[in-house]
């Protein structure tokens, strides 16, 4: 029987902290990226290997793309922007791997998958949105100093004070927008694949799987690009 859960299912507990299947997937993605980065750093050579060439092509491509968005500010923000993109696209694509959502165990009559797409959990996307939000404020203060606070708290006149309140609401709403956009697209895609696989296994899900690969890439690019745009707006703010 097809079972779809909006929330992540609990797998076990660690020191009283609940460990869900989406959290396991998140840890797996983090480990994959960390070990991959350490491996690349430890094997860097003047004559690059095929793997190093691929990594250099990806990083340089990302840098050139985001440079068109942020200009010279990219030098400071690129590590955060690239990390968001790489984590999100890896998490999105991991949710499409065989066994994710299908391998697990039964608790009574309920099937609990061992792994669940990390970004198909609203908790994960909210955490990513909060990171993006604080990155925007951090680079704003880093570039403009205390002057940046006038964007939100400006007592020069009633109009500017009201505009500052609108800026606060606007920035806080970015957290909701970021989180639900990413979660909605990825979760809906996984539900679609699950339904198609249940109704018509093997051949029918293939076109949708290719579509979800593309959507996973687009959502990672949209999230990181919007973060870059908002950082650029923050550092270029003039009161």
ABEGO torsion letter per residue (X at the ends): XBBBBABBBBABBBGGBBBBAAAAAAAAAAAAAAAAAAAAAAABBABBBAAAAAAAAAAAAAAAAAAAAAEAAAAAAAAAAAAAAAAAAAAAAAAABBGBGABBBBBEABBBBABBBAAABAAAAAAAAAAAAAAAAAAAAAAAEAAAAAAABBAABAAAAAAAAAAAAAAAAAAAAAAAAAAAAAAAAAAAAAAAAAABBGAAAAAAAAAAAAAAAAAAAAAAAAAAAAAAAAAABAX
